[in-house]
Amino acid sequence: MTPEEVVAYAEGLARIAASGGGPKALASHLARATGGGVILEDARWRNLATAGSARTPASARAVVESAAPGRAVRVVAGNAHLGYLSLFDDGAGDDAELLLRLTAAAIGVELARDASGQRERDESFWDALLGRKFHDATTVRDEAAARGIALAPSYLAVALEAEAVEPGTHAGSPELRAIATDVFRSGESELGLAERGLSLLIFVPAARAVDASNAKTAATLLPKSLARRKTSLRVSGGVGAVVTPLELAQGAAAAEAALAIGRRVYGSGHVAVYDELGAYPLLFEGAGVERMQAFAADALAALRRYDEKHQTELERTLKIYFRHGQNVKTAAEALSVHRHTVFYRLRQIGEIASRSLDSPHDQLTLRLAIAIDELHHSS
């Protein structure tokens, strides 16, 4: 093609975009100019448009991943990967690559504009959930369907905040969004995103226990993953509990509390899990008597079940051990057993309660649970 022909082709793309033709019309323009078949797919290989009379495969994925016949280029907008534009059986020769890239650039602008509008519509839905604007699950499902959102039955809430690693660099929301979308991407349901102050809230679909476990692992490993990527960001975060869409505000509050507690206890660059913070949420949130009693019962439940089943005295041993300043010798005398027996019981307690008696955090949890129990249940 001559330079004039290339300019004319680019002007054709501009006219289509200006008239609101959209990505499908742009793909058709490429098909007409090359005589080939064109496929436009999103970043998950879902078909957005097919154009031209030439034969095309169901997807261009094999072109990208297995070097199958055909030409494929990424459709991007800035740092965001929006999809793939592919060309098959064209007769344009060496010019096809240039036309393909010009068209992909034009489509990237259109998809980014569409994505921006869709993102605003999606975020208004998640904001409404956070604001408790819906009063029943049916309304939530209907509103999600009306917006084209594939709603999961349950979600794990994650709160992230970014700070720049080096002074003078910007810890921008777009970069954090891109990273979060990549890390927590779900193949079945929509990933929810919403901003609250400096925090980015991510609602990860968790229909199964393994989904929640994988998301929790991904979140806790995120600071290390970012360090390996050598990005300009350092991320702190919190992971809430698995909740239904109607309970999303509750899950987000737990994630934000975990973020605040984790930053104060562990410092920045750490992702804390609410359910693993022991007594800290209780103290941070100023819990009432009923919740404190529930906390104590939960923290001591495993020991009590074991004692009841095996007729042992693990809970009593732990109380006496703490009461005597964690001195094994005096605890053994109070229990009228050998000190080796106390050592053995303490190992059992750690395993059964899933707490380490060498950890100040776990000690705080168990000490507080015992104190609450004795305060409210002892005669």
Buried (B, 14 or more C-beta within 10 A) or exposed (E): BEEEEBEEBBEBBEEBBEEEBBBBBBBBBBBBBBBBBBBBBBBEBEEBBBBBEBEBBEBBBBBBEEEEEBBBBBBBBEEBBBBBBBBBBBEBEEBBBBBBBBBBBBBBBBBBEEBEEBEEEBBEBBBBBBEEBBEEBEEBBEBBEEBEBEBBBBBBBBBBBBBEBEEEEEBEEEBBBBBBBEBBEBEEBBBBBBBEEEBBBBBBBBBEEEBBEBBBEBBBEBBEBBBEEEBBBBBBBBBBBBBBBBBBBBBBBBBBBBBBBBBEEEEEBBBBBBEBBBBBBBEBBEBEEEEBBEBBBEBBEBBEEBBEEEEBBBBBBBBBBBBBEEBBEBBBBBBEBEBEBBEEBBEBBBEBBEBEBEEEBBBBBBBBBBBBBEEEEEE
